[in-house]
Amino acid sequence: MATVGKLTQGLIDRILNPLNYINNFSKLSQGLVKDIEANMEDDKDNMDEENYEDTMDVLDMLRGNLEKVSEHGANTTRTLKAMEEMLKDRTGGIVETDLCTILRQDEQMLRNYYADNIKKSNIAISFELPDKQIVIDANPDQLSKTFMSLLGNAVYAIEKKAQRQSYQAEILVKLESAANNAVLTFHDNGIGIEQTIIDKIFDPFFTTKTTGEAAGVGLYLSREIVQNYGGDISVVSVKDEYTEFTITLPSKEAETNE
């Protein structure tokens, strides 16, 4: 597996370098098309009308082609970057971590980063956290990324539903302690997940979003991170009603905050 990982990383590096040139020159060429169109407009009175129209049509098609090159180049870059993320070592940086602290920070990030989305869709956000600390051994940065990935998906699901109907959108995050485990629940009442695909959502590169919106590794990485800490993640959902992810992590004995 280590050899395969090194080989894959090498291939990603070899592909990303020329791909960056493709993306950059595509954008530069789009600018050149605009310059040519501006020159054509300036010299329009001195040109044959039929020749002018044909040339403008060709430039319009060229601009469209370059936009497609740029779009697919960006999508390919996103996929390769996702592959790089999958290859990273996620076994280090493990310390005693209070889940309440992480979730409070993530709530603030959610409200700040998605402020416009929350306002537009009128999303009611609720974090139900215990008064005591719930401590686990984990990498806090990785856990935060996992939680934010789930919260980002919740905002997306709600926005998609809000585009079709007016309703009271809700995101609920709950943290509880049960039988030496920390149990986290992420609930939203967005578009839900169809039962025909719910068993696939943790597969790498599987996504219901467009290629331009996501690479499809967020849930795969979330499950890997949770399982690295001896935990588990599951999902239940009803199409057009709700989605609820549950994360269970082994916890240490918590101390009541003074």
Buried (B, 14 or more C-beta within 10 A) or exposed (E): EEEEEEEBBEEBEEBBEEBEEBBEBBBEBBEBBEEBBEEBEEEEEEEEEEEBEEBBEEBEEBBEBBBEBBEBBBBBBBBBBBBBBBEEEBEEEBEEBBBBBBBEBBBEBBEEBBEEBBEEBEBEBEBEBBEEBBBBBBBBEBBBBBBBBBBBBBBBBBBBBBEEEEEEBBBBBBBEBEEEBBBBBBBBBBBBBEEEEBEEBBBBEEBBEEBEEBBBBBBBBBBBBBEBBEBEBEBEBEEEEBBBBBBBBBBBEBEEEE
